[in-house]
Amino acid sequence: MAHGGGIERFLGGSPLGVLIRLIFISLLVGAAMAFLGLSPRALFDSALRFARSLGDLGFGAVREVGQWVIAGALIVIPVWLISRLLAARR
């Protein structure tokens, strides 16, 4: 049973409860996207065009974006890890 507690601790609740919350949040985000006239296909196409434009600009642009990702990860990953560790202590 300790293994199940570890999974619940990691997920932030029971798997079923987390699944229901994710479905509800997905519904809200999907409704907001529909309201704004956005579709998953359009977002995917935009991301693909962005990736192609990075390739067209050359590897210097890719290197710069990679540096942005690393710089952001230096903040995001420790904050995420600390939040998960603090949540696990509850």
C-alpha positions in Angstrom: 0.0 0.0 0.0 3.0 2.3 0.5 3.6 2.2 -3.2 0.1 3.5 -3.9 0.7 6.3 -1.4 3.8 7.3 -3.3 1.9 7.5 -6.5 -0.9 9.5 -4.9 1.7 11.8 -3.3 3.4 12.3 -6.7 0.2 13.0 -8.5 -1.2 15.3 -5.8 -4.2 13.1 -5.0 -5.8 9.8 -5.9 -5.4 8.9 -9.5 -9.2 9.0 -10.1 -9.4 12.4 -8.5 -6.5 13.8 -10.5 -8.0 12.3 -13.7 -11.4 14.0 -13.0 -9.7 17.4 -12.2 -7.6 17.1 -15.4 -10.6 16.3 -17.5 -12.5 19.3 -16.0 -9.6 21.7 -16.6 -9.2 20.3 -20.1 -12.9 21.0 -20.7 -12.4 24.6 -19.5 -9.3 25.1 -21.6 -11.0 23.6 -24.6 -14.0 25.8 -24.2 -11.8 28.9 -23.9 -9.9 27.8 -27.1 -13.2 27.4 -28.9 -14.3 30.8 -27.7 -11.1 32.3 -29.0 -11.4 30.5 -32.3 -8.4 28.3 -31.7 -8.2 24.6 -32.6 -5.6 22.0 -31.7 -4.8 21.6 -35.4 -4.1 25.4 -35.7 -1.9 25.3 -32.6 0.0 22.3 -34.0 0.4 24.0 -37.4 1.7 27.2 -35.7 4.2 25.3 -33.6 5.4 23.5 -36.8 5.7 26.8 -38.7 7.7 28.2 -35.7 10.1 25.2 -35.7 10.6 25.6 -39.5 11.3 29.3 -39.1 13.9 28.5 -36.5 15.5 26.1 -39.0 15.3 28.7 -41.7 17.1 31.2 -39.5 19.9 28.8 -38.9 21.5 27.1 -36.0 22.3 30.4 -34.2 18.6 31.0 -33.5 18.2 27.4 -32.4 21.2 27.8 -30.0 19.6 31.0 -28.7 16.3 29.3 -28.0 18.1 26.5 -26.4 19.7 29.0 -24.1 16.3 30.4 -23.2 15.1 27.0 -22.4 18.0 26.3 -20.1 17.7 29.7 -18.4 14.0 29.1 -17.8 14.6 25.6 -16.6 17.1 26.9 -14.0 14.1 28.6 -12.4 11.2 26.3 -13.3 12.6 22.9 -12.4 13.8 23.8 -8.9 10.5 25.5 -8.1 8.6 22.5 -9.4 10.8 20.1 -7.5 10.4 22.1 -4.3 6.7 22.2 -4.7 6.5 18.4 -5.2 8.8 17.8 -2.2 6.7 20.1 0.0 3.5 18.5 -1.2 5.0 15.1 -0.4 5.6 16.1 3.2 1.9 16.7 3.9 
